[in-house]
Amino acid sequence: MKRGVFCFILALFAGVSAPAVDFGLVLNSEAEYVSDTEGEGFGFTETLTPWFSASLGKTMSLYLSGKASFEYEYDTGDWKRPPLFEIDRTELGFHPVRTVYLNLGRQRFRDSGGMIASGLFDGLSGAFSLGRARFSLGAYYTGLLYRETANILMTADDLDSYGRPLDYGDPDTYFAPRRVLLPLDIEFPDLASRLSLALGLLAQIDANDDPARYTQYAETRLGLDAADTLRFVLTAIGALTKKEDEDPRAHLAAAFGADWDLPGSLPDMLTAEFRWGSGETGDSAGAFTPVNDIAQGTVFTPNLRGLMNTRAVYTARPHRILSLSAEAVLFWRTDLETFRDLELDGASKDRFLGTEAVVSLIAAPQSAFRLTAGGGAFFPGGAFAEDAGVRWKINMGVILSL
């Protein structure tokens, strides 16, 4: 009876008969053993993600989801923090015609190169097609997200706030730094035969109480399908940051990648990628600063600020239920000032930070059941102190969809 009343209300809202409704729960259990600058320890994380979706007629859709996670540290015999409750992806979508859509709510956004901003954001976005071009724009706010989910570390004040433990009685320990993001993108998926182009502008406006910081990014991404099995991508980013009472500073980033579908009967692929973020070079130019702290590694996890890396990844699917990947990454710093680490040798002029190797395996015997396992190690380079140890991580997980 109650479900019928609920469907009737949704139907009135959509202006149609009864909507199509679906719901479920995703359980994710993960255990890992980590050795890093904070020591060695074994931990366990349990995450519950309930979700609900409804088709509100032919032009509207609704998706709601939440997340509850619990982290236990066996080396201390205590919880890492209180149980964490978050609103996950939550959207109301409007699609009046095939070439137009509007989304309102907490939604995923990622710039075309994946080097500026990536993750969940609250706000409004839309897209429409015009001829061979596709336009998209949005307006997002970060101040209602959980800080470790948003992972915004643009300023020293942002970094200091992350050192405080979660306390539901103190909102400043939960909510992320307040930023407003205004992206505008134009994509040409078929600019020419085998050629695609994406152009993007993104404005970041600081809405915190401390001195404001404004950043404007311009991004170009060019894709080339050199053959049916070989693809190249080139990305370039120019940015300008302005703080109150200071002159603006420029910073840059670039990336080049290639994907090669290897010949043979086994579905496998080899990926090579180079990424570069500018470092401190003077009063008018500085280190590349992304909106999100997007990790460039798995065990060694700095962002692209003052960093350069080269990676090679091999992925394969040896069986219909199995997939695996092996990855190697080399890291360098692009200046001697920006990158910080407890084991860094302050007197070293060496720019080589080290090498990371990671292997992962996924087994999915059923669509609702998945097993994961992986491990990796980071071997410090010449920029670190001689006694800096190898950092490593081993993890196993189970994902169950109900």
KEPA-255179 format. One line per field, with one value per residue (C-alpha): x, y, z. Coordinates in Angstrom, 2 decimals. Layout:
REM KEPA-255179
xx <- (X_...)
yy <- (Y_...)
zz <- (Z_...)
This chain:
REM KEPA-255179
xx <- (0.00_2.73_4.81_1.77_1.17_4.85_4.80_1.61_3.26_6.29_3.98_2.22_5.61_6.67_3.31_3.06_1.68_3.79_7.59_10.11_11.75_14.87_17.00_19.85_22.78_26.51_28.74_32.48_34.87_38.60_41.60_45.10_48.56_50.57_54.15_54.93_56.41_53.88_54.96_53.41_49.85_46.89_43.49_39.98_37.35_33.66_31.54_27.77_26.26_22.45_21.01_17.65_16.73_13.49_12.54_10.13_8.56_10.33_12.32_13.28_15.26_16.18_19.16_19.86_22.71_24.45_27.55_28.48_32.05_33.89_37.70_39.37_43.12_44.29_47.71_46.06_43.01_40.70_38.62_40.56_37.74_34.02_31.69_31.58_28.23_28.08_25.61_27.00_25.99_22.49_21.05_17.85_18.23_16.20_16.55_13.94_15.51_18.30_20.90_20.19_20.45_20.44_21.60_20.98_22.53_25.69_27.29_30.60_32.77_36.15_38.01_38.88_42.53_41.87_44.55_42.58_39.42_37.89_35.23_31.86_30.60_27.31_25.63_24.02_25.39_24.10_25.12_23.80_24.95_25.12_26.27_29.54_30.22_29.09_28.92_28.84_28.88_28.33_28.35_29.60_30.23_32.52_31.73_29.14_31.35_33.33_36.87_38.68_36.27_36.75_40.51_41.06_44.58_45.20_46.56_48.50_45.26_43.60_46.44_46.31_42.58_43.20_45.31_42.29_40.37_36.72_34.36_30.67_30.42_32.85_31.62_35.07_36.44_33.85_33.24_35.69_37.23_34.68_35.29_33.07_33.91_32.60_33.59_32.84_33.82_33.50_34.13_34.57_34.55_34.81_36.88_38.43_38.99_40.42_40.90_39.08_39.48_38.30_38.66_37.90_37.84_37.47_37.29_37.95_36.70_37.82_34.84_36.70_37.18_40.95_42.40_40.71_42.48_41.19_42.39_41.54_42.45_42.51_42.79_43.26_43.02_43.78_43.11_44.37_43.41_46.55_45.20_42.38_44.62_46.73_45.53_47.39_46.25_47.96_46.79_48.05_46.91_47.68_46.54_46.66_46.32_45.59_45.67_44.40_47.01_49.44_50.36_48.99_51.19_51.13_51.49_51.38_50.77_50.95_50.40_50.98_49.55_49.29_47.11_48.05_45.73_48.27_47.90_46.77_43.70_44.14_42.30_45.18_46.49_49.69_49.43_52.24_51.81_53.91_52.65_54.35_53.39_55.37_57.44_58.50_60.44_60.13_57.86_55.54_55.46_54.81_53.98_50.94_48.04_45.04_41.70_41.68_44.67_44.63_47.10_49.68_50.45_49.02_51.60_53.41_50.56_51.63_49.64_51.06_52.17_55.89_55.99_56.69_56.05_56.25_54.17_53.70_50.62_49.79_46.16_44.72_41.65_42.96_39.51_35.97_35.83_39.44_41.26_44.71_47.02_50.68_52.03_55.41_55.83_58.94_58.69_60.74_60.28_60.30_61.74_63.58_61.03_57.45_57.48_57.51_58.07_59.24_62.04_63.24_66.92_66.81_70.37_69.92_69.72_68.68_65.30_64.61_62.03_61.78_59.95_56.61_55.45_51.85_49.94_46.17_43.72_39.91_37.72_34.01_32.33_28.96_27.90_26.86_30.00_33.59_36.90_39.91_43.54_46.64_49.93_52.62_55.87_57.62_61.42_62.84_65.27_68.21_66.08_65.37_67.60_69.84_67.94_64.52_62.81_60.74_57.03_54.52_50.88_48.92_45.12_42.22_38.54_35.07_32.28_28.72_25.75_22.31)
yy <- (0.00_2.47_1.65_2.26_5.67_6.53_5.53_7.55_10.68_10.18_9.68_12.98_14.69_13.28_13.80_10.14_6.90_4.78_5.24_2.41_1.97_0.05_-0.10_-2.06_-2.23_-2.59_-4.11_-3.58_-5.25_-4.56_-5.57_-4.20_-4.24_-1.07_-0.06_3.66_6.65_6.21_2.61_-0.75_-1.78_-3.93_-2.34_-3.32_-1.16_-1.96_0.23_0.07_1.96_1.86_3.28_4.03_4.94_5.87_6.73_9.64_9.36_9.72_12.84_12.67_10.29_10.19_8.53_8.58_6.93_7.16_5.71_4.47_3.32_1.90_1.66_-0.53_-0.58_-3.89_-2.58_-0.10_-2.23_0.72_2.48_4.90_7.43_7.48_5.80_7.99_8.86_10.60_11.47_9.77_10.37_11.91_13.35_14.51_14.29_15.97_14.81_16.62_15.45_13.07_15.82_17.79_16.93_18.73_17.21_18.66_17.34_15.60_14.30_13.17_15.60_15.10_17.42_15.91_15.29_14.09_16.37_19.34_18.13_14.71_13.37_14.27_17.86_19.51_21.62_21.88_20.66_20.50_19.46_19.81_18.96_21.38_19.98_18.14_19.85_18.93_21.66_21.07_23.47_23.40_25.22_23.25_23.80_21.76_23.03_20.32_17.35_15.31_16.69_13.40_12.57_15.99_15.85_19.56_20.63_23.84_25.93_25.52_26.15_23.29_20.97_22.03_21.29_17.67_17.11_17.39_14.15_13.83_15.16_15.46_18.20_20.35_20.94_22.19_18.66_17.20_19.66_20.29_23.67_25.91_26.29_27.19_25.55_26.80_24.47_24.99_22.36_21.97_18.55_17.58_13.76_13.59_16.65_14.76_11.16_9.44_12.82_14.26_17.54_18.80_22.38_23.36_26.34_26.03_28.79_28.04_30.63_30.46_30.96_30.44_33.05_33.29_35.44_34.37_32.42_32.38_30.04_29.87_26.79_26.37_22.80_21.25_17.52_16.04_12.39_10.44_6.90_6.10_2.61_0.39_-0.89_2.20_5.46_8.60_11.41_14.75_17.11_20.61_22.83_26.46_28.07_31.42_31.77_35.03_35.60_38.74_41.52_39.47_39.40_36.47_33.43_31.06_27.29_24.52_20.80_18.39_14.72_12.30_8.79_5.83_2.69_-0.34_-3.35_-6.15_-8.69_-12.20_-13.97_-12.77_-9.49_-7.38_-3.86_-1.94_1.67_4.22_7.67_10.70_13.46_16.71_19.45_22.68_23.51_26.79_28.83_32.46_35.23_35.01_31.21_28.50_24.87_23.42_23.33_21.07_21.53_17.95_16.12_13.54_10.80_9.89_6.51_3.69_3.30_6.60_9.09_12.73_14.88_16.46_19.65_20.02_16.41_14.42_10.73_8.08_4.92_1.67_-0.48_-3.94_-5.10_-8.43_-10.62_-14.21_-15.60_-14.27_-13.85_-12.72_-9.49_-8.40_-5.44_-4.75_-1.21_0.48_4.21_6.42_9.72_12.91_16.32_19.34_21.67_21.30_23.18_21.99_18.26_17.42_14.07_13.01_10.87_13.35_14.33_18.10_18.49_16.37_18.02_14.76_15.05_11.32_10.32_6.62_3.72_2.13_-1.32_-2.48_-5.65_-6.17_-8.97_-8.92_-12.03_-11.60_-15.02_-13.25_-9.68_-9.18_-10.66_-9.54_-10.41_-8.10_-8.58_-6.55_-5.31_-2.83_-1.30_2.05_2.08_5.50_7.22_9.55_12.44_10.46_9.87_6.80_5.07_5.59_2.22_0.57_1.40_-1.29_-2.25_-5.50_-5.57_-7.95_-7.14_-8.50_-6.52_-7.80_-6.15_-6.94)
zz <- (0.00_1.00_-2.09_-4.31_-2.76_-3.20_-6.89_-7.41_-6.01_-8.27_-11.22_-10.55_-10.32_-13.67_-15.36_-16.39_-15.02_-12.64_-12.70_-12.99_-9.60_-8.61_-5.47_-3.96_-1.58_-2.30_0.41_0.10_2.55_2.21_4.29_3.75_5.26_4.74_5.43_5.00_6.83_9.66_10.30_9.54_10.26_9.27_8.71_7.72_5.99_5.59_3.31_2.79_-0.16_-0.47_-3.70_-5.26_-8.84_-10.54_-14.10_-13.81_-17.20_-20.52_-19.70_-16.01_-13.80_-10.15_-8.50_-4.74_-2.86_0.48_2.06_5.52_6.15_9.14_9.41_12.02_12.73_14.15_15.19_17.59_18.33_17.76_15.13_12.94_13.25_14.09_11.56_8.47_6.90_3.52_0.81_-2.27_-5.89_-5.79_-9.01_-10.60_-14.38_-17.08_-20.71_-22.83_-26.11_-27.05_-27.47_-24.27_-20.58_-17.23_-13.93_-10.48_-7.27_-6.11_-9.28_-10.71_-12.65_-14.26_-16.59_-19.96_-19.04_-15.49_-14.03_-12.64_-10.88_-10.36_-7.98_-6.53_-6.60_-5.64_-8.28_-11.69_-15.01_-18.53_-22.02_-25.53_-29.04_-31.92_-35.22_-34.71_-31.39_-27.88_-25.24_-21.48_-18.56_-14.83_-11.53_-8.52_-4.81_-2.54_0.97_1.78_0.86_3.36_3.30_2.62_-0.19_-1.80_-1.13_-1.84_-0.83_-2.77_0.12_3.36_5.28_3.40_4.40_8.06_8.27_7.28_10.39_12.68_13.50_12.52_15.20_14.39_17.03_15.01_11.43_10.36_10.80_8.41_5.59_2.76_1.94_0.25_-3.47_-6.42_-9.77_-13.11_-16.00_-19.70_-22.27_-26.03_-27.57_-31.20_-31.13_-34.94_-35.76_-38.67_-39.65_-36.53_-34.79_-31.76_-29.89_-26.50_-25.25_-21.69_-19.36_-15.59_-12.99_-9.31_-6.81_-3.18_-0.83_2.47_5.17_4.63_1.79_-1.42_-4.15_-7.72_-10.45_-14.13_-16.16_-19.94_-21.22_-24.66_-25.33_-28.75_-29.56_-32.57_-33.58_-35.55_-36.27_-35.13_-32.32_-31.57_-29.96_-28.86_-26.56_-25.93_-23.17_-22.34_-19.47_-18.77_-15.53_-13.78_-10.00_-8.23_-4.48_-2.81_-2.73_-4.86_-8.52_-10.57_-11.14_-14.11_-13.91_-16.49_-16.93_-19.84_-20.57_-23.43_-23.57_-25.91_-25.83_-27.93_-28.26_-28.54_-31.36_-30.53_-29.21_-25.62_-24.88_-23.57_-23.88_-23.22_-22.04_-21.79_-20.28_-19.43_-17.09_-16.15_-13.70_-13.45_-10.38_-8.78_-11.34_-10.22_-9.02_-12.03_-12.46_-9.92_-9.27_-11.02_-8.54_-9.26_-7.49_-6.15_-4.75_-7.56_-6.58_-9.21_-7.72_-5.62_-2.83_-3.44_-3.77_-4.38_-6.80_-9.96_-8.20_-8.97_-10.19_-13.33_-13.92_-16.60_-16.39_-18.29_-17.69_-18.98_-18.67_-19.74_-19.41_-19.49_-18.61_-18.86_-15.06_-14.53_-15.30_-14.22_-14.51_-13.86_-13.63_-13.23_-12.57_-12.36_-10.43_-10.64_-9.01_-11.34_-8.71_-5.39_-3.27_-3.80_-2.97_0.76_2.48_5.93_4.46_1.84_1.95_2.36_1.10_-2.03_-5.44_-7.06_-8.78_-9.04_-6.43_-7.09_-8.73_-7.98_-9.09_-8.61_-9.54_-9.20_-9.91_-10.19_-10.27_-11.06_-11.21_-11.16_-11.92_-8.28_-6.75_-7.20_-5.53_-5.66_-4.65_-5.21_-3.93_-4.70_-3.54_-3.85_-3.99_-2.97_-5.34_-4.89_-3.58_-0.38_2.61_2.45_5.25_3.65_3.53_0.83_1.14_0.29_0.45_0.14_-0.06_-0.60_-0.98_-1.59_-3.29_-3.10_-4.82_-3.47)
